Amino acid sequence: MINKHIVCLGGGVGTVQVIRALRPYSHDITVVVSMADDGGSAGRLRRLYSVPPPGDLVNCLSALSDAKPHYKELLTYRLAGNRWGRLDSIEGHKIGNLILVALTKILGDFNLALAETERLFNCQGKILPSTHENVSIWAETTKGEKVVGEETIDLGKYNDALYKVHLNPQNVSTPQDITKAIKKADLLIVGPGDLYTTILPVLLVPDIIKTLTKSSTKKVFILNIANKKETNGYSISDHLEAIKRHIDNLHFDYILVNNNHEPKFKPNSPYKYIPLIPDFSYKYGKILYQDLVDEKLPMKHDSTKLANLLEDLL
């Protein structure tokens, strides 16, 4: 085991695959998770009980857990029904989300509840909310349309291409544990994940981006395997240009890009591979092209393939 200190910024399903890839090489992984989620089970619980959104935190908890397999499965087990159902309905909720909310009510503090859940499920690493404040996002399109809320953006309820995303409130604070983790990191990883609804809401927290851009630590951006609505038609450089629009002075040492487009998406899938066309991505960092796709679920990274590449970088 290399056991370097690694910080992952994002928190969605893509980050879960990164955590799984890194687990054989380090027990010192810190995951910084967006707190802008307002959709599905997490959003319903957020509105009903006035708690931070637990969904991505729980997915990362499961990935870092050394508990017995059925306990880990319990965290991410989802009750039957519509996750976007009625606010007061039990259907569609993830059990881990309910555990985290219940512990918050018992202990009277969300952060204590998160720490206790890490202990209960024997997590090897640390999961940190990007902010302790009640934060949401809104986006503007290329034609000036305003799109309010993470769920609205994620579900594609707008007409034109997205241009920029904003935090509301803009100047939220971040826990000191995050800035300390970034400063002592041996490797900083951004992505993969939904660009406008998962990655940028973390990077836009002022103290996070200030610490990140000042850090001389090796920085890696893991590009998504495929585009969906919010980045429809984006090339490699389009993704990097979008980050530059928000954070002008963030530079990556390496950009990891999947170059295997052989696995086929299901008919009517919203996903399309990010095109491997010649562009100017090289000016943002060194691009490493490699087969990184999960051949059974081609919108996702294969954690074993990703592990082999990340091991080389470590």
N, C-alpha and C positions, 0 to 999 in steps of 0.2 A: 504493500500500500504506500502510495506517494505521500498522502496525508497533507496536501497543501491546503491553505485556507482559500476557499472559492466563494465568491458572491454572485448569485444569479438574480437578475432583475427582470421582473415580469409577473410570473405567478400563475399563468394559465396552463392549459393542457400541454403546450409546448415545453414549458418549464419543467413539468412533471417528467417528460421524457429525458430532459437534460439531467435532472436529479438522478434518475435511474441509471443513466450512463456514468455519472460521476461516483456513485456509491462505492464501487470497488476500489476507488483510488483515494477517497477522503471521507473522514467522519467529521470534518470541520467545514460544513457547507452552510452558508447563510442565504436564505431566500427572501427577497424583498418583494412584497405582493401589493398589487394595485388595490386600493380601497374604493374605487369608483363604480364597482359592479352594482347594478340595480335591477338585474333581470333574473328570471327563473326563481328557484327556491331561495337563493341568497337574497335577492331583491325583496321577495315577499316577507322573509323573516326580518330584514332590515327595516321595512316599513311598519310591520306589525309590532315589533318589540324594541325598536329604536336601538339596534345594535349595529356594529360594522358588518359588512357583508362577509359571511364565513366561507363561501363556496371554494374559492381558490386556495384559501388557507388550508382547508380540509384536504383538498387534493394533494397539496404539498406535504402535509402531515403524513398522509398515507405513504407517499413515495419515500419519506425519510424514516418511516417506522421500521423497527426491528421486532415488532410484536408478531405473534403467531398469525399465519396467513388469514385465518377466518376473522381475526380481530381487525386486521388491515382492511379486509373486504367490508367489514361492518362500517368503517368510516365512510366509504364511498358508495355503500348500498343505497339505492334510490327506491323509495316506495312507488308502487304503481300509480299511474295517473299523470295529469298534466302539470309539469313543473311551473307553468305560467298560469296556474289555476287561481281560484278564489283566495283572497288574502288569508282567510280564516280556515282554509281546508288543509288537511294533513297530506293530501295526495301530492305526489311528485317531489316530496322533500327528500334530501339526502340525510341519512341517519347522522353522519358526522356533523352536519350543520345543526341538527337539533341538539346533539350532545354539547356543542360549543355554546349555543344559546342558553341551554339549561344550566351549564356551569357558570355562565356569566350572571344569571339570576341568583344562583346559589352563593357565589363568591362576591357578587356586587361589583365586579370589574372585568371587562373583556380581556384585558391583557393578562390578568391572573388566570382567567379561564383558559386562554391559549397556552400559557406555560404549563398548566395542570394537564391539559390534553396531550401536550408533548410528553409529559412524564408518564401518563397513563399508557400511552401507546409506544413508549420506549423509542422516541425519535432521536436519531443520531445527526444532530445539526440544529439549526435555529431558523425559525420562520418569523418574519417581522412585517407587520403592516407598514406600508410606505408612509402613512400618517395616522395619528390618533384622532384627527379631526373629521367631521362629517363632510365628505367631499363627493362631488359629482362632476360630470364632464358635459360639455356641449361642443359641437363641431360646426364649422362653416364649410360650405361647399365652394367649388370654383366659381359659382354664379351668385354667391352671397346668401344662399339659403341657410338658415340657422336650424340645427338639429339638436334637440335637447335630450340628454340622458343616454347612458351606456347601452341600455336595452334597445332603444330606438335606433341608435347607430348600428349596433350589432345585427339587428334584424333587417337592416337595409331600408328603413322607412324614410327615404329621401330620393330626390330625383337626379341630382348631378354628382359628379365625382367629389370626394372629400378633399379638402385643402388643408385645414388646420383644426386641431382639437385644443380645447382650453379646460383648465381646472376651474371649478367653482366651489369655494373661493379660490383665488389664484395663488395667494401667498400662504399656503398651509405649511405648518411646521412638520418636522420629521424627527423620530426618536434618535437620541444620540447614539444608541447601539448601532444604527445603520451607518452613520458617518464613520464611527470607529471601525466597523467591519470593512467598509470600503477602503479605509486608509491602511489597514493591515493585510488586505487581500493579496494573494499571490496570482490570482486570475479573476478577472471581472467578465461576466458573461451577460449579454443583453439578448433577449429573445430565446427561441422563437415564440411567436404568439401574434395575436391580432394587433396590428400596428397601432391603430388609432384608439382601440378600446382596452388594450392590456399593456403594451410596452410604453407608449408615450405617456399615459397617466402616471406611471412610476417616474419616468425620466423628468417630467415637468415639475415635480416637487422641488422647490428652489434649492434646499440644502443638499438634496441628492445630486442634482446635476452640477452644482458648484463643487462638491467633493469629487465627483466622478471626473469632471473635466480637468481638475487640478492633479489628479492621480497619475503617476508615471507607470502604474502597474499595467501589465499586458491586458488589453481589452479585446474581446471577441464578440462579434455580432453573428448570430445564427439566423440566417434567412429562412423564412417559411418555405415549406415544400411547394405550396400552391397558393394561389390567390382565391379569395371569395369576394363578396360584394364590396367591402370597404376598400380593397386594393385592386379592384377589377382591372385587368390589363396591365398592371404594374410590371415593369422590368426590374432587374436587380438595382440599377441606378435610381429608378423611381422611388424605391424603398429608402435608399440612402439619402436621396434629395429631400424626401419628406422629413426624415430625422433632422437634416440640416436646416430646413425651414423653421423648425422648432428650437433647435439647439445648434447654433452655428459652429461652435468650437469643439464639438465632440468628434474625436477621430478614433477609428478602430485599427488595431494592429492586424487583425485577421477577420475576414468575412467568410463564413462557411456556407457553401452553396451545393445543393444536391444536383447531380447531373444525370441521374437515372430517371428517365421519363417513360420507361417501358410499362410499369404496372398501370392498369386502366382503372379510372374512376367508374363508379356505378352510373348507369344511365340516369340522366336528369340531376346528377350531382352538381352542387353549386361551385365546386372546386375546379380550377384549371391550373396546370403547372406554370410556374413562373418561367417565362421564356428565357432560353440561354442564347441571347443575341449579343453580338459585340456592342459594348457601350463604354461608358467612361467610369465604371465602378471602381477601377483600379485607383483612382485619385482619393478614394475614401479609406483605403487600406489594402492589404494583400489578400486577393481572393483565392480560396482553396476550393477547387471543384472536386467533389467525391460522391460516390453512391451512398446516400444517407436515408433513402426512403424505406418505409415499412411496406413491404410488398403486399401485405394483406389489407392494410389501411393506408393507401398511398397519400392521404392528406397529412400523415404524421411522419415524424422521424423514427427510424429504427434505433432504439437506445444502444444496442450492441455496436452497430456501425458508427454511431456518434461517439461511443466510448473509445473506440480505436483511434479516432481522429483527435479527440480531446486529450487522450493519453500522450500523444505525440507533442501536443502543445504544452502540456504540463512538464 
